[in-house]
Amino acid sequence: MTAAIILCADDYALSEGVSQGIEELASAQRLSATSAMVTTRHWAIHARRLRELRGQIAVGLHFNLTLGTPLGTMPWLCPTGAFPTLPAILRASLAWHIPREEIAAEFTRQLSAFEQSMGCPPDFIDGHQHVHALPGIRDAVLGGMQAKHVDRNTLVRDPGDTPSAILGRAASVKKALVLATLARGFGDAIRSAGFVANTSFSGVSAFDATKSYRVELDRFFTKANVRHLVMCHPGHVDDELPTLDPVVGRRAQEFEVLMRHEQLPALIWHPVRDADGHVDWPGAAND
């Protein structure tokens, strides 16, 4: 059995250009999945288009705690009404000073917003800037999933990997090792909670638009375990994107490489659904 390469485009609904780019790649069979941000002003409209893509890719919830505003009041985490920065939430997480009930409530709101707009539960769960895997926050997310009786076929992204795999890929090694350290134990927690996890992970990048993404992508596809999840951030650049996110020029480069990569449709895994519409994550491996 060889590894299934699950190529997931993050940040659907971040901006019009990002959503359009992801839709074009999905239609060309150049993605396995995309995860959507339900807290943006685009979500309600873009969800209508995303529903049409569920027959081609897996669609997940990109849980957000660091960009824009929450769907409900969060007096401890968001006293000004806006989400904190990633460094601020990381400091709180490492100090175990996290309002778990408040975060669990916001997770439930975002999960409900996804289900209401899509007409179905997410195929998988991940987090913007990997917040879902941080200490304290991970407990709120997994607890929220159990409280909402989320289907046990749902995959939860584990953004960690082994040091040997990270060193072997030689791509943003320091950043990937830091992320793996922060996510230590998360894969076991996912499985202990009864959900599915990917078994290896890559895609961590410095987002340097002056360097070749094709070279980096080829490295991301190596050192793969059975369910190898590779994240990417493609999209078209529009006027709004630079006001929301620092990753701008690199998104256009990723889009071009993914669209022009000759072997990509054959290299990546394409989801198979059962009669109830669930993605067969346990079977995500190539014979």
N, C-alpha and C positions, 0 to 999 in steps of 0.2 A: 504494500500500500504506500503510495507517495502522497506528499503534502498537497492539500488543496489551498491555493492562493486566493484568499478572500480580499479583494481590493475594494476598499471602502472610501468614498469621497465624503469628507466631513463638511458641515456648515451649510447644508441646503437651507434656503430661505434667509440666509444672511443678507443677501442683496439680490437684485434682479439678475445681474450679470453672473453671479455665482450659481444661482439656480438654473439659469439657461445653459451654462456650460455643463453642469452635471446632467441635465436632461439630454443634451446632445450626446454625451459620452454613453449614457445608459442606453439610448436608442441605438447606438452603434455597437452595443455589446462589449463595451470597454470598461465596464464596472461590474462588480458583484453586488455592491450595496451603497446606500447613502444614508447619512444620519441627519435629521432635520432639527432646526432650532425653532421651537414653537413660541418663543418670547419676542420675536421680531415683528415689525409692522407688516411684513410681507406674508406671514404664515398663512393666514386665512385664504388668501388668493392662490398662493403657490401650492397649497395642499391639494387643491382641485386638480392641478396638473400632475402632482406627485402620485395621486391615486392611479393615474393611467400607466404608471411605470412599475407597479407592483408585480405585474406579470413577467417583468424582465430582471428586476433586481430586488434584493431585500431592502426594506425601509425601516429605519430605526429612529429612536428618540435621542437627540443630542442634548442631554441635560445641561442646562446653563445656569451658572451662578456668578459669572464674571463680566457679562456684557449686557448693557442696557438696564432694564428694570424687571423685577419679578412680576408674576401674574397675580400675586396677592401681597398683603402687608407682611413685612419681615422686620419688625422693630429692632431686633438685636443685630442681624447681619446687614440690614439695609436701612439704617436710621434716617438717611436722607432720601430714601425712596429709590436709590440706584444701587446696583450690585457693587460689591467691593472689587478692587483689583486682584489679580492672581497673587501677587506677593502678599497682600493683606490676608487673603483667605488661607494661603499656605502657612503663614505665621500662626494664625489661629488654629489651624489643623495640627501643626506640629506641637503646639502647646496644649493640645486636647481641650481647647476652649471653643468648642463648636456647639451651636444650638441645634441639637439633633432633631428635636420635635419640629422646630421651625423649618429646617431643611427638608425633613420628611413631608411636611405639609406642602411645601413648594414643589417637591418632586411629584407628589400626587396631583397637584394642579397642572403641571406640565404634561404628565402622563394622560390626564383626562383631556387636556386640550388637543393632544395628538389623536386620541381615540375619537373625539367628537368630530374633528375635521377629516380624518382619514376613514372613519367608519369601521375601524378595526384596530386591534392593539399593535404595538410596534413589534417587529420581528426581532429586534435586539435593542440593547440599551448601551449608550456610552456617554461621555461627558465632554463638554467644551473645555479645552485645556486640561482634560483628564481629571476634572474635579471630582468625578464620581468615585475615583479610586483612592482619594486621599483619606488618611486616618480620620475617623469620626464621621466624615461624610459618607464613606462607603457603608457604614452601619445604617445610616439613615436611608440610603438608597435601597439596600437589600431588604431592610425592614419594611420600607414602603412598598416594594414589590410583593413581599409576602402578605402584607395587609390588604393589598388590592387584588390578591389571588392571581397575580400575573402567571400566565401559562409557563409551566416548567420547561417547555421547549424553547423558551426565549434565551438568546445568547446575551451575556454581559461581557463587554470588552475588558480584558485584562491587558493593560498597557505595559506590563513588565515582560522581561525575557531574561535568559541566563546570561551572565557575563561573558561566557565563551562565545555565544551566538552574537552578542553585540560587538565584541572585539573582532570576531571573524568577518562581520559585514563592513567594518571600518567606515561607518557613516555616522557622523555626529555622535561619536562614542561617548564623550563626557555627558552630553545632554541625555542620551539614552540610558546611561548608567544611573544618573540621578533619578530619572523617571522610574526605572526599575526598582530602585531603592525605596522610593515613596510608595510604590505599588506592591511592595513585598508582602506576600501572604494573601493578596487579594484573590488570586485564582483559586486558592484553596477555600477561601470564604465563599466565593461564588458557587463552587460545587457543593460545599457543605450546606448552603441555603437551598440546594436542589435545582439550580439553574445550570446552563451550559456556558462554558468559557472557551475562548480560543486557546490553543496550546502553545503558540509562539506569536511574537508581535514585532513589527518593524514599521518604518515610516517616519521615525523621529528625524527632524531636519533642522538645520540652521536657517532654512528658507533664503539662501543666498542666490539671487537671480543671476549672478555673474558666473555661477558654476553650473555644469551640465546636470540637469535633472535625469536625463536618460542613464547616465553613469550611476547616479544615486539609486534610481529605481531598480536597476539590475542588481545592485547590492542588497536592496530591500527584499528581493525575491530569494535570496540565499539563506542558508542555515534555517530552513523551514521545518517545523514540526507538522503533525497531521493536519491541524486546523490553523493555518498560518494567516493571521490578519495583518494586512498592510494598509495603513491609512494614507490618504493623499488629500490635497487641498486645491483641486482645479477650479477654474472659473474664468469668466470674462470680466475684465476690469471696467467698472462703471464709475460714475461720479460719486456715488455714495460710498463705495467700498473703502477708500482711504480714510474716511471719517469714522469707520467702524473697527478696522483691523489693520495691523501693521503689515500683514502678508498681502501684498498687492501684485507687484510684477511677477513674483514667483508663481502665482496662480495661473497667469496666462501661459507661462512656460510649461507648467504641469499639464495644462489642457492640451497644448500642442503636442507634447511628447506622447501623452496617452492616446490622442486621436490618430497619430501617425505611426505608432508602434505596430509594426507589421504582424508580429506574433501574439500580440496581447490578447485578443479574443480567445485564442486557443490555450494560452497560459493560465488564465484566471478561472476560478470556479464560478459557475452560474447556478443560482439557487433552484432547488427542486422543492415543490410544495406538495403536501399531502391533500387528501380530499377535503379537509377542513381549512385549507389555506395556510397551514403552518409550514415554515421553512424547516427542512430536515437538517438541522445543524449537526446532530450526532453523525449523520452520514456524509458530512462535508469532507470527503477525502476521495482522491482519485485512485481507482483500482489499478 
